[in-house]
């Protein structure tokens, strides 16, 4: 019989983390454990302050969940259908349960998820290493800490944008991916900045304009010299149809869409539409990131550096080789609780 346990936790950043939406020193999370016999599946609901969900709302959702009648191997889809039947939905809570169910199923079957999905773990892309907005000195320190990574993700969307990029270019010519987090408001300004960034080694631009500004996003996509990737504009599977003509690709996060099953559906639909795919994360520990990493053989890019940015990771899981994601051969999502 399946049983469920959950508890709150707070992840602490190595450095205060700043994006266009604000600055924070940590992220509250809720961990879940789904048990059967001697096996435990682990999941994580990461809850940055800019999301509507909180530890309280997640635990209020989890207290309603009853797994008694389900067999995790024979009816994992039935479990997830049951979770999505709740109203209102709580996507981080569902994501945590989804990854715990997948982890447990893999452990019972003694296979990693990427093996169950017939994916080649050698096809994982390199992950970005995130440089949050900060002073020039801290930016340079963060670049130094990213010495083993060849692809930097730079958070922009403030009056300091050019200073940040110029500081990075003083010390490295590594390729950069730029995440604006809806921080630019004017499409003409955005296009000028994208041309400027293109000349300085940018690979793509993520969510340059507010998520509801679809018309301006489409205008920008048609004129941009770089791919434009939707993040806040794409939360769930249904959002893909709304933005498919306005972006070159999408950033899929388990916390936004409700877990691995939904993420896989989004990947398949995005491929049908010839959209680029990035597998991303919130500020998560190895628990959530290792689950998301199982999907990366299907992705063009990955932004899964969450464990590298925190100082108190309670799990072991994903590892990196010069930025390339290395999936372990451990069963399930490949995580161990420390």
HELIX and SHEET records of a PDB file:
HELIX    1   1 UNK A   55  UNK A   62  1                                   8    
HELIX    2   2 UNK A   76  UNK A   84  1                                   9    
HELIX    3   3 UNK A   91  UNK A  109  1                                  19    
HELIX    4   4 UNK A  113  UNK A  116  1                                   4    
HELIX    5   5 UNK A  121  UNK A  123  5                                   3    
HELIX    6   6 UNK A  136  UNK A  145  1                                  10    
HELIX    7   7 UNK A  161  UNK A  171  1                                  11    
HELIX    8   8 UNK A  187  UNK A  198  1                                  12    
HELIX    9   9 UNK A  214  UNK A  223  1                                  10    
HELIX   10  10 UNK A  239  UNK A  243  1                                   5    
HELIX   11  11 UNK A  254  UNK A  257  1                                   4    
HELIX   12  12 UNK A  260  UNK A  272  1                                  13    
HELIX   13  13 UNK A  286  UNK A  293  1                                   8    
HELIX   14  14 UNK A  296  UNK A  298  5                                   3    
HELIX   15  15 UNK A  306  UNK A  309  5                                   4    
SHEET    1   A 3 UNK A   3  UNK A  19  0                                        
SHEET    2   A 3 UNK A  22  UNK A  36 -1                                        
SHEET    3   A 3 UNK A  39  UNK A  47 -1                                        
SHEET    1   B 8 UNK A 129  UNK A 131  0                                        
SHEET    2   B 8 UNK A 151  UNK A 155  1                                        
SHEET    3   B 8 UNK A 175  UNK A 179  1                                        
SHEET    4   B 8 UNK A 202  UNK A 206  1                                        
SHEET    5   B 8 UNK A 227  UNK A 230  1                                        
SHEET    6   B 8 UNK A 249  UNK A 252  1                                        
SHEET    7   B 8 UNK A 276  UNK A 280  1                                        
SHEET    8   B 8 UNK A 301  UNK A 303  1                                        
SHEET    1   C 2 UNK A 315  UNK A 316  0                                        
SHEET    2   C 2 UNK A 336  UNK A 337 -1                                        
SHEET    1   D 2 UNK A 319  UNK A 321  0                                        
SHEET    2   D 2 UNK A 324  UNK A 326 -1                                        
END                                                                             
